[in-house]
Amino acid sequence: MCAKVHILRLKPGQEVKQCLEDYVVGHAPNGVAIMTCCGSVTSAKLRFAADSNGVTDKIQHYNQNFEVLSMSGTVSKDGAHLHICLGDNNGATIGGHVMGDLKVFTTMELALCESTDVTLKREHDPETGYNELTVTKGIDGASPNKND
């Protein structure tokens, strides 16, 4: 349940992923989910979906202007998991996992949902090899019942 909504505007030149991680540490220590996002960027570093062999290491760096059509994900004190869809000046779209270097062009407007009854964390998952989302009932993980 979304108990508190945070509205942010990022300014030209700011790096989106780092700004969100810093914001959560200072203002939403239980973590947030992105409700909506729109704006524009001058660069992006994206990782694409796995290929037919399950290889997930294709990363592309873009240095061009894009409109942010959507961005979704979660941000905790332990890091962020963000996916984005970008549109270029011809209306073509690209999307993927945000690796970084997502720099604001004119603005980035975000609404973030913070729950006051669960805490979001990222912990190493031996099955995937990545730091994955864990959800713990209670503030700052006060309850031992994860992923309920």
Buried (B, 14 or more C-beta within 10 A) or exposed (E): EEEEEBEBEBEEEBBBBEBBBEBBEEEBBBBBBBBEBBBBBBBBBBBBEEEEEEEBEEEEEBEEBBBBEBBBBBBBBBBBBBBBBBBEEEEEEBBBBBBBBBBBBEBBEBBBBBBEEBBBBBEEEEEEEEBEBBBBBEBEBEBEEBEE
